[in-house]
Amino acid sequence: MNSSELKNWDKEYIVGTYARYDLVAESGKHAVCTDTDGREYIDFTSGIGVNSLGFTDEGWVNAVKAQLDRIQHTSNLYYTQPQIVLAEALVGRTGMKKAFFCNSGAEANEAAIKTARKYGGRADNTIITLNNSFHGRTMATITATGQEHYHQYFNPFLDGFRYCDANDTAGLEGLVDDSTCAIMMELVQGEGGVLNLEKDFVKAAERIAADNNLLLVIDEVQTGIGRTGKFFAYEHFDIKPDIVTFAKGIGGGLPVGGVLFSDRCCDVLKPGDHGTTFGGNPVCCAGAVEVVSRIDDDFLAEVVAKGEYIRKKVSEMNGAAGISGLGLMIGIKPSDKKAGDVVAEALEKGLMLLTAKDRVRLLPPLNISYEEIDRGLAILEDCLK
Protein backbone atom coordinates (compact mmCIF):
# COMPACT_ATOMS: atom_id res chain seq x y z
CA MET A 1 0.00 0.00 0.00
CA ASN A 2 1.48 3.37 -0.99
CA SER A 3 1.52 6.50 1.16
CA SER A 4 -1.52 8.08 -0.51
CA GLU A 5 -3.61 4.98 0.12
CA LEU A 6 -2.46 4.80 3.75
CA LYS A 7 -3.40 8.43 4.37
CA ASN A 8 -6.88 7.90 2.93
CA TRP A 9 -7.24 4.76 5.04
CA ASP A 10 -6.28 6.76 8.13
CA LYS A 11 -8.84 9.47 7.40
CA GLU A 12 -11.59 6.88 7.04
CA TYR A 13 -11.02 5.18 10.39
CA ILE A 14 -9.07 7.51 12.74
CA VAL A 15 -10.71 10.39 14.60
CA GLY A 16 -9.19 13.63 13.36
CA THR A 17 -7.75 15.01 16.61
CA TYR A 18 -4.40 15.65 14.91
CA ALA A 19 -3.63 17.70 11.81
CA ARG A 20 -1.03 15.23 10.62
CA TYR A 21 2.05 16.23 8.64
CA ASP A 22 2.45 14.68 5.19
CA LEU A 23 4.74 11.83 6.22
CA VAL A 24 3.91 8.12 6.55
CA ALA A 25 6.68 6.68 8.74
CA GLU A 26 7.78 3.18 7.79
CA SER A 27 11.07 2.58 9.60
CA GLY A 28 13.90 4.35 11.36
CA LYS A 29 17.43 4.05 12.67
CA HIS A 30 19.21 6.45 15.02
CA ALA A 31 17.92 9.94 14.06
CA VAL A 32 16.80 9.03 10.54
CA CYS A 33 13.20 8.18 9.68
CA THR A 34 12.25 6.52 6.39
CA ASP A 35 8.80 6.88 4.87
CA THR A 36 6.79 4.35 2.86
CA ASP A 37 8.23 5.75 -0.37
CA GLY A 38 11.81 5.19 0.82
CA ARG A 39 12.61 8.84 1.47
CA GLU A 40 14.78 9.69 4.48
CA TYR A 41 14.20 12.45 7.03
CA ILE A 42 16.47 13.72 9.79
CA ASP A 43 14.42 13.61 12.99
CA PHE A 44 14.70 16.64 15.29
CA THR A 45 11.48 15.64 17.11
CA SER A 46 12.12 12.19 18.66
CA GLY A 47 8.37 11.60 18.71
CA ILE A 48 7.83 14.81 20.77
CA GLY A 49 10.72 14.01 23.07
CA VAL A 50 9.97 10.30 23.47
CA ASN A 51 12.59 8.44 21.41
CA SER A 52 15.44 9.54 23.65
CA LEU A 53 17.80 6.96 22.12
CA GLY A 54 16.52 7.45 18.60
CA PHE A 55 14.85 4.84 16.41
CA THR A 56 15.37 1.12 17.09
CA ASP A 57 18.39 1.50 19.36
CA GLU A 58 19.94 -1.96 19.63
CA GLY A 59 20.30 -2.03 23.42
CA TRP A 60 16.77 -0.78 23.97
CA VAL A 61 15.29 -3.23 21.45
CA ASN A 62 17.13 -6.13 23.06
CA ALA A 63 15.93 -5.15 26.55
CA VAL A 64 12.31 -4.97 25.38
CA LYS A 65 12.50 -8.23 23.44
CA ALA A 66 14.06 -10.06 26.39
CA GLN A 67 11.21 -8.99 28.67
CA LEU A 68 8.61 -9.98 26.07
CA ASP A 69 10.04 -13.49 26.17
CA ARG A 70 9.44 -13.60 29.95
CA ILE A 71 6.09 -11.95 30.71
CA GLN A 72 4.31 -8.98 29.12
CA HIS A 73 1.76 -7.94 31.77
CA THR A 74 0.35 -8.89 35.17
CA SER A 75 -1.28 -5.67 36.50
CA ASN A 76 -0.27 -3.97 39.73
CA LEU A 77 -1.96 -6.62 41.85
CA TYR A 78 1.34 -8.52 41.67
CA TYR A 79 5.06 -7.77 41.92
CA THR A 80 7.28 -7.55 38.81
CA GLN A 81 11.02 -7.04 38.83
CA PRO A 82 11.46 -4.44 36.04
CA GLN A 83 9.18 -1.97 37.84
CA ILE A 84 11.15 -2.32 41.08
CA VAL A 85 14.51 -2.06 39.31
CA LEU A 86 13.35 1.13 37.55
CA ALA A 87 12.04 2.66 40.78
CA GLU A 88 15.31 1.92 42.59
CA ALA A 89 17.32 3.45 39.75
CA LEU A 90 15.25 6.65 39.76
CA VAL A 91 15.30 7.00 43.54
CA GLY A 92 19.05 6.40 43.54
CA ARG A 93 19.64 9.06 40.88
CA THR A 94 17.51 11.72 42.54
CA GLY A 95 17.44 11.22 46.30
CA MET A 96 13.66 11.08 46.19
CA LYS A 97 11.96 8.40 48.29
CA LYS A 98 9.46 6.39 46.22
CA ALA A 99 8.03 6.13 42.70
CA PHE A 100 4.62 5.57 41.14
CA PHE A 101 4.32 4.47 37.50
CA CYS A 102 1.59 5.19 34.97
CA ASN A 103 1.37 5.57 31.18
CA SER A 104 1.71 9.24 30.28
CA GLY A 105 2.61 12.71 31.44
CA ALA A 106 -1.00 13.70 31.95
CA GLU A 107 -1.57 10.65 34.16
CA ALA A 108 1.57 11.48 36.13
CA ASN A 109 0.30 15.00 36.72
CA GLU A 110 -3.12 13.64 37.74
CA ALA A 111 -1.40 11.53 40.40
CA ALA A 112 0.55 14.57 41.59
CA ILE A 113 -2.62 16.68 41.80
CA LYS A 114 -4.45 14.01 43.80
CA THR A 115 -1.50 13.60 46.14
CA ALA A 116 -1.26 17.34 46.74
CA ARG A 117 -4.95 17.63 47.51
CA LYS A 118 -4.96 14.68 49.90
CA TYR A 119 -1.83 16.07 51.54
CA GLY A 120 -3.61 19.41 51.98
CA GLY A 121 -6.40 17.63 53.84
CA ARG A 122 -8.99 20.40 53.44
CA ALA A 123 -12.45 20.59 51.97
CA ASP A 124 -11.02 22.98 49.37
CA ASN A 125 -7.46 22.51 48.14
CA THR A 126 -6.03 25.03 45.68
CA ILE A 127 -3.02 24.46 43.44
CA ILE A 128 -1.13 27.37 41.90
CA THR A 129 0.18 26.85 38.37
CA LEU A 130 1.70 29.25 35.86
CA ASN A 131 0.19 31.10 32.96
CA ASN A 132 1.47 29.72 29.64
CA SER A 133 2.00 26.28 31.19
CA PHE A 134 0.96 22.90 29.83
CA HIS A 135 0.26 19.89 32.05
CA GLY A 136 -1.91 17.57 29.92
CA ARG A 137 -5.31 17.06 28.32
CA THR A 138 -7.33 15.26 30.99
CA MET A 139 -9.94 17.35 32.77
CA ALA A 140 -7.72 18.03 35.78
CA THR A 141 -4.50 18.64 33.86
CA ILE A 142 -6.12 20.78 31.19
CA THR A 143 -7.52 22.93 34.01
CA ALA A 144 -4.05 23.10 35.55
CA THR A 145 -2.75 24.25 32.16
CA GLY A 146 -2.48 28.03 32.13
CA GLN A 147 -3.42 28.67 28.52
CA GLU A 148 -6.86 30.05 27.85
CA HIS A 149 -7.34 28.48 24.42
CA TYR A 150 -7.31 25.03 26.04
CA HIS A 151 -10.16 26.13 28.31
CA GLN A 152 -12.83 25.98 25.62
CA TYR A 153 -15.69 23.63 24.78
CA PHE A 154 -15.33 21.26 27.73
CA ASN A 155 -16.98 23.16 30.58
CA PRO A 156 -17.38 22.85 33.49
CA PHE A 157 -13.74 22.70 34.44
CA LEU A 158 -12.44 21.70 37.85
CA ASP A 159 -12.27 24.20 40.67
CA GLY A 160 -9.17 24.67 42.75
CA PHE A 161 -6.57 26.14 40.40
CA ARG A 162 -5.05 29.62 40.36
CA TYR A 163 -2.61 30.98 37.79
CA CYS A 164 0.45 33.16 38.22
CA ASP A 165 2.63 34.79 35.59
CA ALA A 166 6.02 33.13 35.22
CA ASN A 167 8.81 34.90 37.13
CA ASP A 168 6.36 37.03 39.17
CA THR A 169 7.39 36.28 42.76
CA ALA A 170 5.16 38.92 44.30
CA GLY A 171 2.20 37.63 42.32
CA LEU A 172 2.90 34.09 43.48
CA GLU A 173 3.09 35.12 47.13
CA GLY A 174 -0.18 37.02 46.75
CA LEU A 175 -2.03 33.92 45.52
CA VAL A 176 -1.16 31.80 48.56
CA ASP A 177 -3.87 31.49 51.23
CA ASP A 178 -5.20 28.93 53.69
CA SER A 179 -6.65 26.81 50.88
CA THR A 180 -3.37 26.45 48.95
CA CYS A 181 -1.83 22.98 49.00
CA ALA A 182 0.77 23.10 46.21
CA ILE A 183 2.69 25.07 43.60
CA MET A 184 3.08 23.26 40.27
CA MET A 185 5.34 24.37 37.41
CA GLU A 186 7.47 23.42 34.42
CA LEU A 187 10.99 24.83 34.60
CA VAL A 188 11.11 25.24 30.82
CA GLN A 189 7.62 25.84 29.45
CA GLY A 190 7.61 23.42 26.53
CA GLU A 191 4.31 23.79 24.72
CA GLY A 192 4.27 27.41 25.86
CA GLY A 193 7.22 28.29 23.62
CA VAL A 194 10.31 26.62 25.15
CA LEU A 195 10.63 29.42 27.69
CA ASN A 196 13.03 29.10 30.62
CA LEU A 197 11.97 30.20 34.08
CA GLU A 198 14.30 32.51 36.00
CA LYS A 199 16.30 30.80 38.72
CA ASP A 200 15.47 33.46 41.33
CA PHE A 201 11.78 32.90 40.77
CA VAL A 202 12.10 29.12 41.06
CA LYS A 203 14.11 29.45 44.28
CA ALA A 204 11.46 31.86 45.60
CA ALA A 205 8.75 29.32 44.79
CA GLU A 206 10.66 26.71 46.78
CA ARG A 207 10.89 29.11 49.74
CA ILE A 208 7.20 30.08 49.54
CA ALA A 209 6.21 26.41 49.47
CA ALA A 210 8.37 25.60 52.50
CA ASP A 211 7.19 28.63 54.49
CA ASN A 212 3.53 27.74 53.93
CA ASN A 213 3.71 23.92 54.17
CA LEU A 214 2.87 23.54 50.47
CA LEU A 215 4.12 20.82 48.15
CA LEU A 216 6.39 21.96 45.32
CA VAL A 217 5.46 19.94 42.23
CA ILE A 218 7.84 20.07 39.25
CA ASP A 219 6.47 18.85 35.92
CA GLU A 220 9.42 17.24 34.12
CA VAL A 221 7.37 15.42 31.48
CA GLN A 222 9.26 17.11 28.67
CA THR A 223 12.37 18.37 30.48
CA GLY A 224 13.25 15.19 32.35
CA ILE A 225 15.44 12.13 31.75
CA GLY A 226 18.46 13.95 30.34
CA ARG A 227 16.71 16.29 27.93
CA THR A 228 18.21 19.50 29.36
CA GLY A 229 21.69 18.12 30.08
CA LYS A 230 20.82 17.16 33.66
CA PHE A 231 18.94 14.01 34.59
CA PHE A 232 16.11 16.31 35.70
CA ALA A 233 15.92 20.01 34.88
CA TYR A 234 15.36 21.00 38.51
CA GLU A 235 19.06 20.23 39.07
CA HIS A 236 19.87 23.39 37.07
CA PHE A 237 17.91 25.43 39.64
CA ASP A 238 19.35 24.04 42.90
CA ILE A 239 15.98 23.08 44.37
CA LYS A 240 14.57 19.96 46.02
CA PRO A 241 11.00 19.35 44.85
CA ASP A 242 8.46 17.39 46.86
CA ILE A 243 6.99 15.78 43.74
CA VAL A 244 8.51 15.30 40.28
CA THR A 245 6.43 14.06 37.34
CA PHE A 246 7.99 12.51 34.26
CA ALA A 247 7.12 10.59 31.06
CA LYS A 248 8.10 10.95 27.38
CA GLY A 249 11.83 10.18 27.14
CA ILE A 250 12.04 7.60 29.90
CA GLY A 251 10.29 4.90 27.88
CA GLY A 252 12.46 5.27 24.81
CA GLY A 253 9.35 4.82 22.65
CA LEU A 254 6.98 2.87 24.89
CA PRO A 255 4.32 4.53 27.07
CA VAL A 256 5.76 5.14 30.54
CA GLY A 257 4.97 7.95 32.94
CA GLY A 258 5.53 8.33 36.61
CA VAL A 259 5.87 10.36 39.76
CA LEU A 260 8.72 10.62 42.26
CA PHE A 261 7.81 11.53 45.82
CA SER A 262 10.01 12.92 48.58
CA ASP A 263 9.85 11.48 52.08
CA ARG A 264 7.50 14.33 52.94
CA CYS A 265 4.67 12.91 50.84
CA CYS A 266 5.67 9.43 49.67
CA ASP A 267 3.06 7.73 51.85
CA VAL A 268 0.11 10.05 51.18
CA LEU A 269 -1.55 7.74 48.65
CA LYS A 270 -2.91 4.54 50.19
CA PRO A 271 -4.42 1.39 48.59
CA GLY A 272 -7.54 2.43 46.70
CA ASP A 273 -6.61 6.14 46.48
CA HIS A 274 -5.13 5.82 43.00
CA GLY A 275 -4.24 3.17 40.46
CA THR A 276 -3.65 2.15 36.86
CA THR A 277 -4.09 -1.13 35.02
CA PHE A 278 -1.17 -0.70 32.64
CA GLY A 279 1.17 1.52 34.68
CA GLY A 280 4.51 -0.07 35.46
CA ASN A 281 4.05 -2.62 32.70
CA PRO A 282 7.14 -4.91 32.76
CA VAL A 283 7.92 -4.49 29.06
CA CYS A 284 7.72 -0.71 29.23
CA CYS A 285 9.78 -0.68 32.43
CA ALA A 286 12.43 -2.93 30.89
CA GLY A 287 12.85 -0.40 28.08
CA ALA A 288 12.96 2.43 30.62
CA VAL A 289 15.63 0.67 32.69
CA GLU A 290 17.80 0.53 29.58
CA VAL A 291 17.26 4.25 28.92
CA VAL A 292 18.10 5.25 32.49
CA SER A 293 21.18 3.02 32.57
CA ARG A 294 22.58 4.79 29.52
CA ILE A 295 22.20 8.33 30.86
CA ASP A 296 25.39 8.67 32.87
CA ASP A 297 27.56 11.74 33.40
CA ASP A 298 29.40 11.30 30.09
CA PHE A 299 26.11 10.96 28.23
CA LEU A 300 24.76 14.14 29.87
CA ALA A 301 27.95 16.02 29.01
CA GLU A 302 27.37 15.07 25.38
CA VAL A 303 23.79 16.38 25.56
CA VAL A 304 25.13 19.70 26.83
CA ALA A 305 27.83 19.83 24.15
CA LYS A 306 25.42 19.02 21.33
CA GLY A 307 22.94 21.59 22.60
CA GLU A 308 25.64 24.26 22.67
CA TYR A 309 26.78 23.22 19.19
CA ILE A 310 23.25 23.59 17.79
CA ARG A 311 22.73 26.95 19.51
CA LYS A 312 25.98 28.32 18.14
CA LYS A 313 25.15 27.19 14.60
CA VAL A 314 21.60 28.54 14.79
CA SER A 315 22.74 31.89 16.24
CA GLU A 316 24.80 32.38 13.07
CA MET A 317 21.85 31.70 10.75
CA ASN A 318 19.99 34.44 8.95
CA GLY A 319 16.35 34.21 9.96
CA ALA A 320 16.85 33.17 13.59
CA ALA A 321 15.70 35.97 15.90
CA GLY A 322 16.08 34.22 19.23
CA ILE A 323 17.01 30.92 20.88
CA SER A 324 15.68 29.49 24.15
CA GLY A 325 15.68 26.26 26.13
CA LEU A 326 18.26 24.04 27.80
CA GLY A 327 20.35 21.15 26.51
CA LEU A 328 18.63 19.43 23.59
CA MET A 329 15.32 21.19 24.25
CA ILE A 330 15.62 24.18 21.93
CA GLY A 331 13.24 26.90 20.77
CA ILE A 332 14.00 29.10 17.76
CA LYS A 333 12.06 32.25 16.99
CA PRO A 334 12.08 32.90 13.22
CA SER A 335 12.75 36.49 12.14
CA ASP A 336 10.35 36.81 9.24
CA LYS A 337 8.48 33.53 8.89
CA LYS A 338 5.82 31.75 10.90
CA ALA A 339 7.10 28.76 12.83
CA GLY A 340 4.51 26.49 11.20
CA ASP A 341 5.67 27.52 7.74
CA VAL A 342 9.28 26.74 8.61
CA VAL A 343 8.28 23.29 9.90
CA ALA A 344 6.21 22.51 6.79
CA GLU A 345 8.98 23.63 4.44
CA ALA A 346 11.60 21.65 6.36
CA LEU A 347 9.57 18.47 6.11
CA GLU A 348 9.41 18.84 2.35
CA LYS A 349 13.22 19.07 2.33
CA GLY A 350 13.80 16.11 4.65
CA LEU A 351 13.82 17.45 8.23
CA MET A 352 11.27 16.75 10.97
CA LEU A 353 10.65 19.69 13.33
CA LEU A 354 8.06 20.79 15.88
CA THR A 355 6.38 24.05 16.80
CA ALA A 356 5.76 25.61 20.22
CA LYS A 357 3.58 28.70 19.85
CA ASP A 358 5.63 31.16 17.74
CA ARG A 359 8.82 29.09 17.88
CA VAL A 360 10.32 26.20 16.00
CA ARG A 361 11.00 23.49 18.59
CA LEU A 362 13.87 21.00 18.44
CA LEU A 363 13.77 17.81 20.54
CA PRO A 364 16.25 15.54 18.76
CA PRO A 365 17.25 12.13 20.14
CA LEU A 366 19.68 12.60 23.00
CA ASN A 367 22.28 10.41 21.28
CA ILE A 368 21.97 12.06 17.86
CA SER A 369 25.29 12.12 15.98
CA TYR A 370 27.02 15.31 14.86
CA GLU A 371 26.71 14.13 11.26
CA GLU A 372 22.92 13.89 11.70
CA ILE A 373 22.86 17.28 13.43
CA ASP A 374 24.75 18.90 10.56
CA ARG A 375 22.45 17.37 7.95
CA GLY A 376 19.43 18.67 9.80
CA LEU A 377 20.87 22.14 10.47
CA ALA A 378 21.69 22.61 6.78
CA ILE A 379 18.00 22.13 5.97
CA LEU A 380 16.89 24.32 8.86
CA GLU A 381 19.15 27.17 7.76
CA ASP A 382 17.71 27.01 4.24
CA CYS A 383 14.16 27.13 5.61
CA LEU A 384 14.74 30.03 8.02
CA LYS A 385 15.96 32.35 5.23
Salt bridges, closest charged atoms under 4 A:
ASP10 OD2 - ARG20 NH2 3.13
ASP22 OD1 - LYS7 NZ 2.28
GLU40 OE1 - ARG375 NH2 3.65
ASP57 OD2 - ARG294 NH1 2.84
GLU173 OE2 - ARG207 NH2 3.28
ASP177 OD2 - ARG162 NH2 2.67
GLU191 OE2 - ARG361 NH1 3.02
GLU206 OE1 - LYS203 NZ 3.41
ASP211 OD2 - ARG207 NH1 3.68
ASP219 OD2 - HIS135 ND1 2.74
ASP238 OD2 - LYS199 NZ 2.60
ASP242 OD2 - ARG264 NH1 3.07
ASP267 OD1 - LYS98 NZ 2.89
ASP273 OD2 - LYS118 NZ 2.54
GLU290 OE2 - ARG294 NH1 2.89
GLU316 OE2 - LYS312 NZ 2.87
GLU345 OE1 - LYS337 NZ 3.10
GLU345 OE2 - LYS349 NZ 2.84
ASP358 OD2 - LYS333 NZ 2.58
GLU371 OE2 - ARG375 NH1 3.72
ASP382 OD2 - LYS349 NZ 2.59
